């Protein structure tokens, strides 16, 4: 997820979202984890009963509310890895390509 500098996952996702012409995810409303978690458990339980798969599960809630941090310093130090392209440049190129493919 990173080629160089240390990065926060959601800041990178936000940059791609904004590049695609959508509003920043930081401007969206906030729903606390304590509120979402019971809903996730209820949907998972109902899915077992009625035979559907909910995409809002406790696991998904934990993954999207967790603070992910990516850092490649150890791989650079241990095996001499060096990025070919700067992360910001590569990430924006990826967002632009996907934007074109989706016709946004």
HUPEFEN-V65504 format. One record per residue. RES is the residue in one letter. PHI is phi in whole degrees, -180 to 180 (NA if undefined). OMEGA is omega in radians with two decimals (NA if undefined). D_LAST is the distance of its C-alpha to the last C-alpha in whole Angstrom. Layout:
<<RES,PHI,OMEGA,D_LAST> <RES,PHI,OMEGA,D_LAST>>
This chain:
<<X,NA,-3.13,24> <X,-140,3.07,25> <X,-129,3.10,26> <X,132,-3.06,29> <X,-63,3.02,29> <X,-70,-3.05,29> <X,-138,2.95,26> <X,-94,-3.07,25> <X,-53,-3.03,23> <X,-69,3.04,21> <X,-67,3.10,21> <X,-68,3.11,19> <X,-62,3.13,17> <X,-61,3.13,16> <X,-61,3.12,15> <X,-68,3.13,13> <X,-63,3.14,11> <X,-66,3.11,12> <X,-60,3.13,10> <X,-83,3.07,7> <X,87,3.12,8> <X,-96,3.13,10> <X,-69,3.12,13> <X,-57,3.11,16> <X,-67,3.12,17> <X,-73,3.13,21> <X,-94,3.13,20> <X,-75,3.12,20> <X,-66,-3.11,24> <X,-109,3.04,26> <X,-118,-3.07,28> <X,-67,-3.14,31> <X,-60,-3.11,31> <X,-62,3.11,35> <X,-83,-3.09,33> <X,-72,-3.02,30> <X,-59,3.09,33> <X,-62,3.11,35> <X,-64,3.10,32> <X,-60,3.12,31> <X,-65,3.12,35> <X,-63,3.14,35> <X,-65,3.10,32> <X,-65,3.12,33> <X,-64,3.12,37> <X,-63,3.09,36> <X,-63,3.09,34> <X,-65,-3.10,37> <X,-73,-3.02,39> <X,-99,3.02,36> <X,78,3.04,35> <X,-124,3.12,31> <X,-112,3.11,29> <X,-86,3.06,28> <X,-85,3.09,25> <X,-100,-3.14,26> <X,-110,3.08,29> <X,-56,3.13,32> <X,-62,3.14,31> <X,-62,3.12,27> <X,-60,3.10,28> <X,-63,-3.11,30> <X,-69,-3.11,27> <X,-83,3.12,25> <X,-100,3.10,27> <X,-76,3.10,29> <X,-88,3.13,29> <X,-90,-3.14,28> <X,-135,-3.09,29> <X,-115,-3.09,29> <X,-148,-3.10,31> <X,-106,-3.09,32> <X,-57,-3.10,35> <X,-67,-3.14,38> <X,-68,3.06,36> <X,-65,-3.13,36> <X,-70,-3.00,40> <X,-76,-3.08,41> <X,-122,3.07,40> <X,76,3.12,39> <X,-63,3.04,35> <X,-136,3.13,33> <X,-63,3.11,29> <X,-81,-3.09,28> <X,-133,3.12,25> <X,-65,-3.08,25> <X,-57,-3.08,23> <X,-57,3.14,20> <X,-65,-3.13,20> <X,-65,-3.12,19> <X,-66,3.12,17> <X,-69,3.06,15> <X,-61,3.12,15> <X,-62,3.13,14> <X,-63,-3.14,11> <X,-65,3.13,9> <X,-62,3.13,10> <X,-67,3.09,9> <X,-61,3.11,5> <X,-64,-3.13,6> <X,-62,-3.13,8> <X,-85,-3.14,6> <X,70,-3.12,4> <X,-87,NA,0>>
